[in-house]
């Protein structure tokens, strides 16, 4: 887990389980670091939570997009 590129299963299909797990881990890390950063510069709590949630959502889908890429099924040739 936590690899840069996504993996395929033995049958050649994309391994969504690992990709989703990695994306959740990275999004959680982004949420809490963003929240800590907004707290450090005295941004009000509600605005900080909203900003951290937006950053985490963006990170979640960015990690999935990077992992999914344009991977062809193994053995498709």
C-alpha positions as CSV (number, residue, x, y, z in Angstrom):
1,X,0.0,0.0,0.0
2,X,0.9,3.7,-0.3
3,X,2.6,3.3,-3.6
4,X,2.7,6.0,-6.3
5,X,1.1,4.0,-9.1
6,X,-1.9,1.8,-8.8
7,X,-1.8,-1.9,-9.1
8,X,-3.7,-4.5,-11.1
9,X,-5.2,-7.6,-9.6
10,X,-4.1,-11.0,-10.7
11,X,-7.0,-11.1,-13.2
12,X,-5.8,-7.8,-14.8
13,X,-8.5,-5.6,-13.3
14,X,-7.6,-2.4,-11.4
15,X,-7.1,-2.9,-7.6
16,X,-9.6,-0.3,-6.3
17,X,-9.4,-1.5,-2.7
18,X,-5.8,-0.5,-2.3
19,X,-6.2,2.7,-4.3
20,X,-9.2,3.8,-2.1
21,X,-7.4,3.0,1.1
22,X,-4.3,5.0,0.0
23,X,-6.5,7.9,-1.1
24,X,-8.3,7.9,2.3
25,X,-5.0,7.9,4.2
26,X,-3.6,10.8,2.1
27,X,-6.8,12.8,2.4
28,X,-6.9,12.3,6.2
29,X,-3.3,13.5,6.4
30,X,-4.1,16.5,4.3
31,X,-7.2,17.3,6.4
32,X,-5.3,17.4,9.6
33,X,-2.3,19.2,8.4
34,X,-4.5,21.8,6.7
35,X,-6.5,22.2,9.9
36,X,-3.3,22.6,11.9
37,X,-2.1,25.2,9.5
38,X,-5.3,27.2,9.6
39,X,-5.3,27.0,13.4
40,X,-1.7,28.3,13.5
41,X,-2.6,31.4,11.6
42,X,-5.8,32.1,13.7
43,X,-8.4,31.4,11.0
44,X,-11.8,30.9,12.7
45,X,-12.6,27.2,13.4
46,X,-15.5,26.9,11.1
47,X,-13.6,28.4,8.1
48,X,-10.6,26.2,8.9
49,X,-12.7,23.0,8.9
50,X,-14.3,24.0,5.6
51,X,-10.9,24.8,4.1
52,X,-9.4,21.5,5.4
53,X,-12.4,19.5,4.1
54,X,-12.0,21.1,0.6
55,X,-8.2,20.3,0.7
56,X,-8.9,16.7,1.8
57,X,-11.5,16.1,-0.9
58,X,-9.2,17.5,-3.5
59,X,-6.4,15.3,-2.3
60,X,-8.6,12.2,-2.2
61,X,-9.6,12.5,-5.9
62,X,-6.1,13.6,-7.0
63,X,-4.6,10.4,-5.4
64,X,-7.2,8.3,-7.2
65,X,-6.6,10.0,-10.5
66,X,-2.8,9.5,-10.2
67,X,-3.2,5.9,-9.2
68,X,-5.8,5.0,-11.8
69,X,-4.0,6.8,-14.7
70,X,-4.4,5.1,-18.0
71,X,-3.5,1.5,-17.0
72,X,-4.3,-1.2,-19.5
73,X,-5.4,-4.6,-18.4
74,X,-2.4,-7.0,-18.1
75,X,-2.4,-9.5,-20.9
76,X,-4.6,-7.3,-23.1
77,X,-2.1,-7.4,-26.0
